Amino acid sequence: MVKKSSESAKNPLAKGTKTSLGSSSLRSKASSKPSSISRSKSSSKQGSQTNSKVSAKAKTEKKQLKSKAKADSNPKTKTIKSEKSIKLVSKATAHEMMARLRKLYPDADCELNFESAFQLLTAVIMSAQTTDVQVNKVTGKLFSKFPTAKDLAEGDIEKIKEIIKPTGYYNAKAQSIQTCAQQLVTRFGGVVPQTLEELTTLPGVGRKTANVVLGVVFGERGWTVDTHVQRITKRLGLTKNDDPYKIELDLQKLFPDDDWSLLSITIIWHGRRMCFARKPDCTVCPLNEICPSSEV
């Protein structure tokens, strides 16, 4: 709770020595009012300018996040064959690839720390352009102070920024997670909805974020097409599309009966541990003789 300044509570006209009710006193009081009003307007204007600057920073950071995500999904590197030269693999080869990756990463699971659907939703929003490890470093403190949607919705935005600053783009992220929490409270009673259609109406929540929450928390199938999945599925010849939604549709056709959430996480693990953006470790990859992008 913010304490009001004791000086602001005082009457500015009450300061000074007592004078008679002569005309000079009346003129003095009259002249002090415009000054007080002027200071008030000036203060209000400064506050408005400050809020405008903060809002502008958040908007700029949101644009930067989108631009960075697009660049990361298409890294420029000489070690990988041109995307145009990569041929699509057969459905049988695609299934063989996933079988090998599942064998390589049998324990693949969501690596974000959370204790509720709301906390996972918040953590995924903050994970943009940073690592799960970095997010986990701040969520402990964030959720100890704001464990529920209502707590975060009513929290001090500056305190939220201070806590999540290490994740980068903290102005935009703080605004996103708080407005998301506020809408969860006002529209859904503080409870995370369990449908893709409802989740994607929340601020900062796209299909990727929604599918993570639906798959990990509620056991609903869905492809999480993040930058790792975008990059690797093209390298493996599973799609030629750049648009996340079109990639999602291609993967649904290739793996119609599989656990899409689990396969997404498995691909993400491969991207973080072996099939790196700029220098993939093809020599030890179990897919190197069937991967159309392999440099071995």
C-alpha positions in Angstrom: 0.0 0.0 0.0 1.4 3.3 -1.0 1.6 5.9 1.8 0.4 9.4 1.0 2.9 12.1 1.4 2.3 14.1 4.6 3.1 17.4 2.8 0.5 16.6 0.1 -2.1 16.2 2.8 -1.5 19.6 4.2 -3.4 22.7 3.0 -0.8 24.9 1.1 -2.7 28.0 2.1 -2.3 27.2 5.8 1.5 27.8 5.7 3.0 31.1 6.8 2.1 33.7 9.5 -1.4 34.9 10.3 -2.3 38.3 8.8 -5.2 40.7 9.1 -8.2 40.4 6.7 -7.0 43.5 4.9 -7.0 43.9 1.1 -3.3 43.0 0.9 -4.0 39.7 2.6 -6.9 38.9 0.2 -4.6 39.7 -2.7 -1.9 37.5 -1.3 -4.3 34.5 -0.9 -5.8 35.1 -4.3 -2.4 35.2 -5.9 -1.4 31.9 -4.2 -4.3 30.0 -5.7 -3.2 30.2 -9.3 0.3 29.2 -8.2 -1.1 26.1 -6.5 -3.3 25.3 -9.4 -0.4 25.8 -11.8 1.8 23.4 -9.7 -1.0 20.9 -9.7 -1.4 21.1 -13.5 2.4 20.8 -14.0 2.5 17.8 -11.7 -0.4 16.2 -13.5 1.3 16.9 -16.9 4.5 15.4 -15.7 2.7 12.3 -14.4 1.0 11.9 -17.8 4.2 12.3 -19.6 5.8 9.6 -17.4 3.0 7.2 -18.0 3.2 7.9 -21.7 6.9 7.2 -21.8 6.4 3.9 -19.9 3.6 2.9 -22.3 5.8 3.8 -25.3 8.7 1.6 -23.9 6.3 -1.3 -23.5 5.1 -0.9 -27.1 8.6 -0.7 -28.4 9.7 -3.8 -26.5 6.7 -5.7 -27.9 7.8 -4.9 -31.4 11.3 -5.9 -30.6 10.1 -9.2 -29.2 8.2 -10.0 -32.4 11.2 -9.0 -34.6 13.6 -11.1 -32.5 11.3 -14.2 -32.6 11.1 -14.0 -36.4 14.9 -13.7 -36.7 15.5 -16.6 -34.3 13.2 -18.9 -36.3 15.3 -18.3 -39.4 18.9 -18.1 -38.3 21.5 -17.2 -40.9 24.3 -19.8 -40.8 26.7 -21.4 -43.3 26.5 -24.8 -41.6 23.0 -25.5 -42.6 21.8 -26.2 -46.1 19.5 -23.6 -47.8 15.9 -24.1 -46.9 14.9 -24.2 -50.5 17.2 -27.2 -51.1 15.7 -29.2 -48.2 13.2 -31.8 -49.4 10.2 -32.9 -47.5 10.5 -36.4 -46.0 8.0 -39.1 -46.2 5.5 -39.8 -43.4 7.4 -43.0 -42.5 10.7 -41.1 -42.2 9.0 -38.4 -40.1 7.7 -41.1 -37.7 11.1 -42.7 -37.6 12.7 -39.3 -36.7 10.3 -38.8 -33.8 10.7 -42.3 -32.5 14.5 -41.7 -32.3 14.1 -38.4 -30.6 11.6 -39.9 -28.1 14.3 -42.5 -27.3 16.9 -39.8 -27.0 14.8 -37.7 -24.6 12.5 -40.2 -22.7 12.0 -37.7 -19.9 11.2 -34.7 -22.0 8.8 -32.4 -20.1 8.0 -28.8 -19.5 11.0 -27.1 -17.8 9.2 -24.1 -16.3 8.5 -24.1 -12.6 4.8 -23.6 -11.6 2.2 -24.7 -9.1 -1.0 -23.7 -11.0 -2.3 -23.1 -14.5 -2.2 -19.4 -13.9 1.5 -19.6 -12.9 2.4 -21.6 -16.0 0.5 -19.2 -18.2 2.4 -16.3 -16.7 5.7 -18.1 -17.0 5.2 -18.9 -20.6 4.4 -15.3 -21.5 7.6 -14.2 -19.8 9.7 -16.9 -21.6 9.7 -14.9 -24.8 13.3 -14.3 -25.9 14.9 -15.8 -22.8 15.5 -19.2 -21.4 13.4 -21.3 -19.1 16.3 -21.3 -16.7 16.2 -17.5 -16.5 12.4 -17.4 -16.1 12.7 -19.9 -13.2 15.1 -17.6 -11.5 12.5 -14.9 -11.2 9.2 -16.8 -10.9 10.0 -18.0 -7.3 10.0 -14.5 -6.0 7.2 -13.3 -8.4 4.8 -16.0 -7.4 5.6 -15.8 -3.7 4.4 -12.2 -3.8 1.7 -12.6 -6.4 0.6 -16.3 -6.3 -2.9 -15.8 -7.9 -4.3 -13.9 -10.8 -6.0 -11.5 -8.4 -2.8 -10.8 -6.6 -0.9 -10.0 -9.8 -3.8 -8.0 -11.3 -3.8 -5.7 -8.2 0.0 -5.7 -7.8 2.4 -2.7 -8.1 3.5 -2.7 -11.7 6.9 -1.2 -10.8 7.5 -4.0 -8.3 6.6 -6.5 -11.0 9.0 -4.9 -13.4 11.8 -5.0 -10.8 11.3 -8.7 -10.1 11.1 -9.8 -13.8 13.8 -7.5 -15.1 16.4 -10.2 -15.6 14.2 -11.9 -18.2 14.6 -8.9 -20.6 11.9 -6.7 -22.2 10.5 -6.3 -18.8 8.3 -3.3 -19.5 6.4 -5.2 -22.2 6.3 -8.4 -20.2 5.1 -6.8 -17.0 2.3 -5.1 -18.9 1.4 -8.3 -20.6 1.3 -10.5 -17.5 -0.6 -8.0 -15.5 -3.2 -7.2 -18.1 -3.6 -10.9 -18.7 -4.2 -11.4 -14.9 -6.7 -8.6 -14.8 -8.7 -10.1 -17.6 -8.6 -13.5 -16.0 -10.1 -12.0 -12.9 -12.8 -9.8 -14.7 -13.8 -12.3 -17.4 -13.1 -15.8 -15.9 -13.2 -15.3 -12.2 -9.4 -15.7 -11.9 -9.5 -19.2 -13.4 -7.5 -20.1 -16.5 -10.0 -21.2 -19.3 -9.5 -24.6 -20.8 -10.2 -23.9 -24.4 -7.9 -22.6 -27.1 -10.5 -20.1 -28.3 -10.9 -18.5 -24.8 -7.2 -18.5 -24.0 -6.2 -16.8 -27.1 -8.5 -13.8 -26.3 -6.2 -13.0 -23.3 -3.5 -10.3 -23.7 -0.1 -11.8 -24.6 -1.5 -15.2 -25.3 -1.2 -16.7 -28.8 -1.7 -20.3 -30.0 1.8 -21.3 -28.8 1.3 -20.2 -25.3 -2.3 -21.5 -25.2 -1.2 -25.0 -26.4 1.6 -25.2 -23.8 -0.9 -24.6 -21.0 -3.6 -26.9 -22.5 -1.1 -29.7 -23.0 0.9 -29.5 -19.8 -1.8 -28.7 -17.4 -5.0 -30.0 -18.9 -3.7 -32.9 -21.1 -5.1 -31.5 -24.3 -3.3 -32.2 -27.5 -1.7 -29.2 -29.3 1.4 -28.3 -31.2 3.6 -25.7 -29.5 5.2 -24.0 -32.4 7.9 -21.9 -30.8 11.2 -20.8 -32.5 12.8 -24.2 -31.9 9.9 -26.1 -33.5 9.8 -23.7 -36.4 13.5 -24.1 -37.0 13.8 -27.8 -36.5 10.7 -29.0 -38.4 12.0 -27.2 -41.5 15.5 -28.7 -41.1 14.0 -32.1 -40.7 11.9 -31.7 -43.8 8.6 -31.9 -42.0 7.4 -28.6 -43.4 8.4 -25.8 -45.8 6.2 -23.2 -44.2 7.4 -20.3 -42.1 4.0 -19.4 -40.6 3.5 -21.1 -37.2 -0.1 -21.9 -37.8 0.6 -23.5 -41.2 3.5 -25.5 -39.6 1.0 -26.7 -37.0 -1.4 -27.9 -39.7 1.5 -29.7 -41.5 2.5 -31.5 -38.3 -1.1 -32.5 -37.5 -1.3 -34.3 -40.8 2.0 -36.1 -40.3 1.2 -37.2 -36.8 -2.6 -37.4 -36.6 -2.8 -39.9 -33.7 0.2 -38.8 -31.6 0.5 -36.7 -28.4 1.3 -33.4 -30.1 2.2 -31.7 -26.8 4.7 -34.4 -26.0 6.2 -34.3 -29.5 6.5 -30.5 -29.3 8.4 -30.7 -26.0 10.7 -33.4 -27.4 11.6 -31.3 -30.4 12.2 -28.3 -28.1 14.6 -30.4 -26.0 16.4 -31.4 -29.2 16.7 -27.7 -30.2 18.1 -26.8 -26.8 20.5 -29.7 -26.4 21.8 -30.6 -29.9 20.1 -29.0 -32.9 21.3 -25.5 -32.1 20.2 -22.4 -34.1 23.7 -21.5 -35.5 25.8 -24.6 -35.1 23.9 -27.8 -34.7 25.9 -30.8 -33.5 25.1 -33.1 -36.4 28.0 -35.5 -35.7 26.3 -36.9 -32.6 22.7 -36.5 -33.7 20.8 -39.8 -34.0 19.0 -38.4 -37.1 22.1 -37.5 -39.1 21.7 -40.2 -41.8 18.0 -39.5 -42.4 17.9 -35.7 -41.8 17.9 -33.8 -45.1 19.8 -30.9 -43.4 22.6 -33.1 -42.0 26.1 -31.9 -42.7 27.7 -35.3 -41.8 
